[in-house]
């Protein structure tokens, strides 16, 4: 799981929030009228996290994404 702050042009805030809500593993927790969105992202692999973050960054109106928290647990099926 990771926490992100997504900075969005204020005139695109609703559209980006809606688009984020349609992504698997993404949950919107807070938003400000100035264009800041706080989200969490859950994904199976680190590659999935990176791909999803890149997709968010490519959305029209997104100015930046900042990873502010990341937590990963060892795969219980992997050998120690």
Secondary structure, DSSP 8 states (H G I E B T S, - for coil): -EEEEEEE-GGGHHHHHHHHHTSTTEEEEEE-TTSEEEEEE--SSHHHHHHHHHHHHTSTTEEEEEEEEE-----TTS--
